Amino acid sequence: MAHPLLTNCPVCSQKLTVTKLHCAHCQTTIENEFELFKFASLTKEQLRFVEVFLICRGNIKEVEKELGISYPTVRGKLNDIASALGYEQKKKKEVDEKKVVMMLERGEISADEAIKILKDE
């Protein structure tokens, strides 16, 4: 019976490296340092989520229905998976809505510009 691939050390939790590959058919063994693909570090639950997300073609509403979870939960899981894969989430710049309204009232910006700022475009 095959066991799931361990990617972190069970003792110290550091990332493991694959150093040996073996063919059960011809008994060939290859030893070296092999690189794991990024998705190998995801948990079973995260991989299942990715699978559902792909089957739903990225449609968050469909993912919500399929998994019975809310929109914020879907977004949270996507953020967790992106972080686990080594991608840092871009932090949205905080917009002071009152300042934007004041600038609009003083005529410093147009309504279209205010909308763009508030939508963070």
Backbone torsions as a table, in degrees:
resi	resn	phi	psi	omega
1	MET	NA	131.7	178.9
2	ALA	-81.4	143.9	178.3
3	HIS	-104.6	153.6	177.2
4	PRO	-63.5	147.4	-179.3
5	LEU	-67.4	127.1	174.7
6	LEU	-84.7	134.0	179.0
7	THR	-113.5	-17.0	177.5
8	ASN	-123.6	145.7	-179.6
9	CYS	-63.8	130.0	179.1
10	PRO	-70.6	-12.8	-179.6
11	VAL	-92.5	-52.1	-173.8
12	CYS	-114.5	-2.7	178.3
13	SER	69.7	8.3	177.8
14	GLN	-77.2	160.3	-178.6
15	LYS	-65.3	132.1	177.3
16	LEU	-88.1	154.7	172.6
17	THR	-115.0	144.2	177.1
18	VAL	-85.9	126.4	-177.0
19	THR	-122.6	-3.9	-176.7
20	LYS	-147.0	132.3	174.6
21	LEU	-122.5	142.8	-175.4
22	HIS	-139.0	135.9	175.9
23	CYS	-96.8	117.3	-179.8
24	ALA	-69.8	-21.7	-177.7
25	HIS	-76.5	-53.8	-175.9
26	CYS	-108.1	1.8	178.0
27	GLN	67.9	17.0	176.0
28	THR	-70.9	135.5	176.8
29	THR	-124.2	133.1	178.9
30	ILE	-119.9	126.5	178.5
31	GLU	-116.4	131.1	178.8
32	ASN	-176.0	-173.4	174.1
33	GLU	-105.1	117.6	-176.2
34	PHE	-109.5	143.5	-179.7
35	GLU	-89.3	134.4	175.7
36	LEU	-86.7	149.4	175.7
37	PHE	-77.1	155.4	-172.8
38	LYS	-56.3	-38.4	-175.5
39	PHE	-68.9	-14.0	178.9
40	ALA	-65.6	-21.9	-178.2
41	SER	-85.7	-5.8	179.6
42	LEU	-78.7	150.1	176.9
43	THR	-74.8	167.0	177.0
44	LYS	-58.0	-41.7	179.8
45	GLU	-63.2	-42.3	179.2
46	GLN	-66.3	-40.2	178.1
47	LEU	-64.9	-38.8	177.1
48	ARG	-62.7	-42.2	178.3
49	PHE	-61.6	-45.4	179.2
50	VAL	-59.5	-42.2	179.3
51	GLU	-60.7	-47.5	179.0
52	VAL	-63.2	-43.2	179.9
53	PHE	-58.4	-43.4	180.0
54	LEU	-69.3	-42.4	178.3
55	ILE	-60.2	-36.9	178.8
56	CYS	-83.2	6.8	178.8
57	ARG	55.5	32.1	177.1
58	GLY	79.8	5.5	179.8
59	ASN	-78.2	107.2	-174.0
60	ILE	-62.9	-36.0	177.6
61	LYS	-60.1	-41.8	178.9
62	GLU	-67.6	-38.7	178.0
63	VAL	-63.3	-42.6	176.9
64	GLU	-55.2	-49.2	-179.0
65	LYS	-63.8	-47.2	-175.7
66	GLU	-61.7	-41.7	-176.2
67	LEU	-98.5	-8.3	-179.4
68	GLY	65.8	39.8	-179.9
69	ILE	-126.0	165.0	-177.3
70	SER	-85.0	165.6	177.3
71	TYR	-55.7	-48.6	179.4
72	PRO	-60.9	-32.6	178.4
73	THR	-68.8	-41.1	176.7
74	VAL	-60.4	-48.2	179.7
75	ARG	-60.3	-41.6	179.1
76	GLY	-62.1	-43.2	179.0
77	LYS	-65.0	-39.9	176.9
78	LEU	-61.7	-43.1	178.4
79	ASN	-63.7	-42.4	178.9
80	ASP	-61.7	-42.8	-179.5
81	ILE	-66.9	-43.1	177.8
82	ALA	-59.5	-42.0	178.0
83	SER	-65.1	-42.1	179.5
84	ALA	-62.8	-29.2	178.7
85	LEU	-84.9	-1.7	175.8
86	GLY	95.5	10.0	178.9
87	TYR	-98.4	125.3	179.0
88	GLU	-87.0	137.8	179.5
89	GLN	-74.6	132.6	175.8
90	LYS	-69.8	129.2	179.2
91	LYS	-81.2	129.7	177.1
92	LYS	-71.4	138.2	176.0
93	LYS	-72.4	137.7	-179.3
94	GLU	-77.6	132.9	-178.3
95	VAL	-106.3	128.1	175.4
96	ASP	-84.8	100.8	-174.7
97	GLU	-60.9	-38.9	179.7
98	LYS	-62.4	-39.6	-179.8
99	LYS	-65.1	-39.9	179.3
100	VAL	-64.0	-44.0	179.2
101	VAL	-62.4	-42.5	179.1
102	MET	-62.8	-41.9	178.9
103	MET	-63.5	-39.0	178.3
104	LEU	-64.5	-45.8	179.9
105	GLU	-62.0	-36.1	-179.0
106	ARG	-81.0	-4.0	179.7
107	GLY	78.6	15.0	-179.3
108	GLU	-74.9	-25.6	177.9
109	ILE	-137.5	158.4	178.3
110	SER	-86.0	169.2	177.6
111	ALA	-61.6	-40.6	178.6
112	ASP	-62.1	-41.4	178.7
113	GLU	-65.7	-39.5	178.9
114	ALA	-62.4	-42.8	179.0
115	ILE	-61.7	-44.4	179.1
116	LYS	-61.4	-42.3	179.9
117	ILE	-64.1	-44.9	-178.4
118	LEU	-68.1	-30.5	176.6
119	LYS	-83.5	-5.0	-179.7
120	ASP	60.7	48.4	178.9
121	GLU	-95.7	NA	NA
